[in-house]
Amino acid sequence: MPIEFETPENIEQQKQMIQWIADSTMRPFSRELDENEHARPTAFVDALWPVLSGQQASALKKIEKQLEAEANGEAPAEKKSNGRVSNHYLSTMLMVEILSWGDAGIYLCLPSAALGGSAIEAVGTPEQKLRLLKRFTEGDPVWGAMAMTEPNAGSDTSAIQTTADFDEDANEWILNGEKIFCTSGGLALDESDGLVIVWATVDRDAGRAGMKPFVVEAGSHGVKVVKEEIKHGIRASNTVAISFNDARIPADNILGSPEVQTKGGRGFKGAMATFDASRPLVAASALGIARASVEFVKEKLAEEGIEIPYGTPYHKLTAVQRDVMEMEADLKAAYLLTMRSISLLDQKISNPLEASMAKVKAGKATTRITQKSVEILGMMGYTREWLVEKWMRDGRINSIYEGTDQINTLIVARRILGYTRRELA
């Protein structure tokens, strides 16, 4: 099915509203929250929550209707819009891009289901999806997070050591281990309705098949935030390390089936399905940072009377004009790859290759674009008077989290060449 590049009218209206939010209520706080990394923007969050929860509710209601129908054994007719089965991921991608244009760090600390929601949608049962996702659409601000990375398990997520043992007498899971670099983890555990999706192994002998996701709710016994990270960029975001010391989790808070299936199971594959949904959104965030940088450079050049003469032969352009055109071309290429991966998600088509391609391209493009922007603007670009140096710092994370560029490039190579993990590592 071809990709449609026309944005549906209802989403176009949402974009205008979100752009206003990014421009009027995010940009003005960018420098302040960057300088005060661990400040909690309570008033800011309270002001935005009604808008954000309404935005999330609109998307989640569509999922709820579909899941309710599936739970009742019904098969509702697919409603197509502009050639897509659904616009859920398209809407989310465009929202992420715009909010990251406003400020990627602030976007990451805004209340939402975030990565926790991706894991719930990828692995949870229909009942779990309905029960858990509803909390992000009403009441007070709620944060979701996902805890995967460990001190000795970074890019190789299959090497996680956190364990989950079942206590039959108490009908509870007991988690032990430590997770690091958990985005919004502290916020999620601070609020009564917050939750963190924690990946642990229920059977080390089963390898990747033993990996299972658990819903750890705020206030759970034995769960503690042990460190708040000091970061190079996206400093407004909350990034923490969490310890689990005989943490007791209700039996039904394991997502999906507790059974370990060595073939066709949803253990490691469930984790990867989560990344297939989240990596295009990380790419979208990178696009927002890159767009902010390109637009700012063009604005400052225009103030000096330097325009970009599109259509002019390449050899007649100045070095700066060529640089800007290459920046824009890089941004467009990353955008198209991201749109491709998002389109497949909305069509419910497997997209591991496209998700990794988009993630790599967007991360590399944003790093190049933001660095080149600082270079073009000279010393003023390097000072903190303008936000461009901040965008350079913020953009760098997109080549690191949700799988480094190297890991995602490896995934792309395996998919294209048809090699297994053992054949190409």
C-alpha positions in Angstrom: 0.0 0.0 0.0 1.5 3.4 -1.0 2.3 6.1 1.6 -0.1 9.1 1.5 1.7 12.4 2.1 -1.4 14.5 2.5 -2.2 15.0 6.2 -5.8 14.3 7.0 -7.8 17.4 7.9 -8.5 16.4 11.5 -4.8 15.8 12.1 -3.9 19.0 10.4 -6.0 20.9 12.9 -4.3 19.0 15.8 -1.0 20.0 14.4 -1.9 23.7 14.5 -2.9 23.4 18.1 0.2 21.5 19.1 2.4 23.9 17.3 0.9 26.7 19.3 1.6 24.8 22.5 5.2 24.2 21.4 5.8 27.8 20.4 4.1 29.6 23.3 4.5 27.3 26.3 7.6 25.2 25.6 10.2 27.4 23.9 10.0 30.2 26.5 11.0 27.6 29.2 13.7 25.9 27.2 16.7 27.6 28.7 15.4 27.8 32.2 14.7 24.0 32.4 18.0 23.2 30.7 19.9 25.2 33.3 18.0 23.6 36.2 18.0 19.9 35.3 16.3 18.4 38.2 13.6 21.1 38.6 10.1 19.7 38.4 8.0 21.9 36.1 4.8 21.3 38.2 2.9 24.5 37.1 3.9 23.9 33.5 2.7 20.3 33.5 -0.5 21.2 35.3 -1.3 23.9 32.6 -0.6 21.5 29.7 -2.2 18.3 31.1 -5.8 19.1 30.0 -4.6 19.6 26.5 -2.3 16.6 26.4 -4.8 14.2 28.1 -7.4 15.2 25.7 -5.0 14.6 22.8 -4.2 11.2 24.2 -7.8 10.4 24.9 -8.8 11.0 21.3 -6.2 8.5 20.1 -6.8 5.9 22.8 -10.6 5.9 22.4 -10.0 4.4 18.9 -7.9 1.7 20.4 -10.4 1.0 23.2 -13.2 0.5 20.7 -11.1 -1.9 18.6 -10.0 -3.8 21.7 -13.5 -3.9 23.2 -14.8 -5.4 19.9 -12.0 -8.0 19.9 -12.7 -8.9 23.5 -16.3 -9.5 22.6 -15.3 -11.7 19.6 -16.4 -9.1 17.1 -14.5 -8.2 13.9 -15.2 -4.5 13.2 -14.9 -3.3 9.7 -11.6 -1.4 9.1 -12.2 2.3 8.6 -9.7 3.7 6.2 -8.5 7.3 6.1 -6.3 8.5 3.2 -5.4 4.9 2.4 -4.5 4.0 6.0 -6.2 1.5 8.2 -5.6 3.9 11.1 -4.0 7.3 11.7 -3.0 6.6 15.3 0.7 6.4 14.8 0.8 9.2 12.2 -1.0 11.5 14.6 1.4 10.5 17.4 4.5 11.0 15.2 3.5 14.5 14.1 2.7 15.4 17.7 6.2 14.1 18.8 7.9 16.0 16.0 6.3 19.3 16.9 6.7 19.0 20.6 10.4 18.2 20.1 10.7 21.2 17.9 9.4 23.1 21.0 11.8 21.3 23.4 12.8 17.7 23.3 13.7 17.6 27.0 10.4 19.1 28.0 8.5 16.8 25.7 10.1 13.7 27.4 9.0 14.9 30.8 5.4 15.6 29.8 2.8 13.2 31.3 1.9 10.4 28.9 2.0 6.6 28.5 5.4 7.0 26.7 7.4 3.9 26.2 5.4 2.1 28.8 2.4 2.5 26.5 4.3 1.0 23.6 5.1 -2.1 25.6 1.5 -2.4 26.8 0.2 -2.2 23.2 2.8 -4.6 21.9 2.6 -7.4 24.5 -0.5 -6.8 26.7 -3.7 -8.7 26.5 -6.9 -6.8 25.4 -8.0 -6.6 29.0 -4.7 -5.2 30.2 -4.6 -2.6 27.4 -8.0 -1.3 28.3 -7.3 -1.3 32.0 -3.8 0.3 31.9 -4.1 2.8 29.0 -7.3 4.4 30.4 -5.4 6.0 33.2 -3.5 8.3 30.8 -6.7 10.0 29.6 -8.4 11.3 32.7 -7.8 12.7 36.2 -4.4 14.1 37.4 -1.2 14.0 35.3 0.1 10.4 34.9 3.5 9.3 33.7 4.5 6.0 32.1 8.0 4.7 31.6 9.9 1.6 30.5 12.9 0.1 32.3 15.0 -2.2 30.1 18.7 -1.0 30.3 20.9 -2.4 33.0 24.5 -1.7 34.2 25.7 -4.8 32.3 23.0 -5.0 29.6 22.8 -1.9 27.3 22.4 -2.5 23.6 22.2 -6.2 24.1 18.9 -6.3 25.8 18.8 -10.1 25.8 21.5 -10.0 28.5 19.3 -8.5 31.2 19.9 -9.9 34.7 16.8 -8.6 36.6 14.8 -11.6 37.8 11.1 -12.3 38.4 10.2 -15.3 40.6 6.6 -16.3 41.3 5.5 -16.7 44.9 2.5 -19.0 44.6 1.4 -18.6 48.3 1.2 -14.8 47.9 0.2 -14.9 44.3 2.8 -12.3 43.5 5.9 -11.8 41.4 9.1 -10.9 43.2 11.5 -8.7 41.2 15.2 -8.3 42.0 17.7 -6.2 40.0 18.6 -2.7 38.8 17.6 -0.6 35.8 19.4 2.5 34.6 18.7 5.4 32.2 15.0 5.1 32.7 13.3 8.1 31.1 10.6 9.6 33.3 11.0 6.7 35.7 11.2 9.1 38.7 8.1 10.9 37.6 6.2 7.7 37.0 7.0 6.3 40.5 6.3 9.7 42.2 2.6 9.8 41.1 -0.1 7.5 42.5 -1.3 6.3 39.1 2.2 6.2 37.5 3.7 2.9 36.2 7.0 1.6 34.8 7.1 -1.4 32.5 10.1 -3.5 33.8 11.6 -6.2 31.6 12.9 -9.2 33.7 13.7 -12.8 33.1 11.4 -15.5 34.6 13.8 -18.3 33.4 17.5 -17.6 32.7 17.9 -21.1 31.2 15.4 -20.2 28.6 17.5 -17.3 27.3 15.6 -14.6 25.4 12.4 -16.5 25.6 12.4 -16.0 29.4 12.1 -12.2 29.1 8.8 -10.8 30.3 7.4 -7.3 30.9 5.9 -6.4 34.3 3.8 -3.5 35.3 5.4 -1.9 38.4 3.1 0.7 39.8 4.0 3.7 42.0 4.2 2.8 45.7 5.2 -0.9 45.0 7.1 -2.4 47.9 10.9 -2.8 47.3 11.1 -0.3 44.4 13.4 2.7 44.8 14.8 5.5 42.7 18.6 5.4 43.5 20.0 8.0 41.2 19.0 11.0 39.0 21.3 11.3 36.0 23.1 14.5 35.1 23.1 14.7 31.3 24.7 16.4 28.4 21.4 17.2 26.7 17.6 16.8 27.0 18.3 18.0 30.5 14.6 18.9 31.3 13.8 15.2 31.0 13.8 13.0 34.1 16.3 10.1 33.8 16.9 7.8 36.7 18.2 4.5 38.0 15.8 2.2 39.8 16.5 -0.7 42.2 14.2 -3.7 42.8 14.8 -5.4 46.1 12.3 -8.2 46.6 9.8 -5.9 44.9 6.3 -7.6 45.1 4.1 -7.3 42.0 0.5 -8.6 41.7 0.3 -11.8 39.6 -1.8 -10.2 36.9 0.7 -7.4 36.4 2.8 -9.5 34.0 2.0 -8.4 30.5 0.8 -11.2 28.3 1.2 -14.8 29.2 3.7 -15.9 32.0 4.4 -19.1 30.1 7.9 -19.4 28.6 7.7 -20.5 24.9 11.0 -21.3 23.3 9.3 -21.1 19.8 6.9 -18.4 18.8 6.8 -16.8 22.2 6.5 -13.2 23.0 9.5 -12.8 25.3 12.4 -11.2 23.5 10.2 -10.8 20.4 7.8 -8.7 22.6 10.6 -6.4 23.6 11.6 -6.0 20.0 8.0 -5.3 19.0 8.1 -2.5 21.5 11.1 -1.0 19.8 9.5 -1.4 16.4 6.8 1.0 17.6 9.0 3.3 19.7 12.0 3.8 17.3 10.0 5.7 14.7 8.8 8.0 17.4 12.4 8.6 18.6 13.2 9.4 14.9 10.3 11.8 14.9 11.7 13.6 18.0 15.1 13.9 16.2 13.3 15.4 13.2 11.7 18.1 15.5 15.1 19.1 16.8 16.6 19.2 13.4 13.8 21.3 12.0 14.1 23.8 14.8 17.8 24.1 14.0 17.4 24.5 10.2 14.6 27.1 10.6 16.7 29.1 13.0 19.7 29.1 10.7 17.7 30.3 7.7 16.1 33.0 9.9 19.4 34.4 11.0 20.9 34.2 7.5 17.8 36.0 6.1 18.4 38.8 8.7 21.9 39.2 7.1 20.4 39.3 3.6 21.5 35.7 2.7 18.7 33.8 1.0 18.7 30.2 -0.3 18.3 30.3 -4.1 16.5 27.0 -4.8 16.9 25.9 -8.4 20.2 27.6 -8.8 23.0 25.3 -10.3 25.1 23.8 -7.5 28.4 25.4 -8.7 26.9 28.9 -8.4 26.0 28.5 -4.7 28.1 29.8 -1.9 29.4 27.3 0.7 26.8 28.4 3.2 24.0 28.1 0.7 25.1 24.6 -0.2 25.4 23.6 3.5 21.8 24.7 4.2 20.5 22.8 1.1 22.3 19.7 2.2 20.9 20.1 5.7 17.4 20.3 4.3 17.9 17.3 2.0 19.2 15.3 5.0 16.1 16.3 7.0 13.7 15.4 4.2 15.3 12.0 3.7 15.0 11.2 7.4 11.4 12.4 7.3 10.5 10.1 4.4 12.0 7.1 6.1 10.2 7.9 9.3 6.9 8.3 7.4 7.5 4.9 5.8 7.9 3.1 9.2 4.9 4.9 10.7 2.8 4.1 7.7 3.5 0.4 8.2 2.6 0.6 11.9 -0.8 2.1 11.0 -1.4 -0.7 8.5 -0.4 -3.2 11.2 2.5 -4.5 9.0 5.7 -5.6 10.6 8.3 -2.9 10.3 11.6 -3.8 12.1 13.8 -3.0 9.1 12.0 0.3 8.4 12.0 1.3 12.1 15.7 0.8 12.5 16.4 2.6 9.2 14.4 5.6 10.3 16.0 5.7 13.7 19.6 5.6 12.3 19.0 8.1 9.5 17.2 10.6 11.8 19.8 10.3 14.5 22.7 10.8 12.1 20.9 13.6 10.2 20.1 15.5 13.4 23.6 15.3 14.7 25.0 16.6 11.4 22.4 19.3 11.1 22.7 20.7 14.6 26.5 20.7 14.5 26.6 22.4 11.1 24.1 25.0 12.4 26.4 25.9 15.3 29.3 26.1 12.8 27.4 28.4 10.4 26.4 30.7 13.2 29.9 31.0 14.5 30.6 32.1 18.1 27.0 33.2 18.6 25.9 29.7 17.7 28.2 28.4 20.4 27.0 30.8 23.1 24.0 30.2 25.3 22.3 33.4 24.1 20.7 31.3 21.4 19.2 27.8 21.7 21.1 26.3 18.8 23.9 25.0 21.0 21.3 23.4 23.2 19.7 21.7 20.1 23.1 20.3 19.3 23.3 18.7 22.8 19.7 17.6 22.7 20.0 16.0 19.3 23.0 13.8 20.1 21.0 11.4 22.3 19.0 10.3 19.3 21.9 8.2 18.0 22.3 6.5 21.4 19.0 5.6 23.1 16.4 3.1 21.8 19.3 1.2 20.3 22.6 2.9 19.2 23.2 3.7 15.6 25.6 0.7 15.5 23.0 -1.7 16.8 20.3 -0.5 14.5 22.7 -0.5 11.5 23.4 -4.2 12.4 19.7 -4.9 12.5 19.3 -3.3 9.0 22.2 -5.3 7.6 20.8 -8.6 9.0 17.3 -7.9 7.6 18.6 -7.0 4.1 21.2 -9.8 3.8 19.1 -12.4 5.5 21.6 -13.2 8.2 20.9 -14.4 11.8 22.4 -12.9 15.0 25.0 -15.7 15.0 26.0 -15.2 11.4 26.3 -11.3 11.6 27.2 -9.9 15.0 
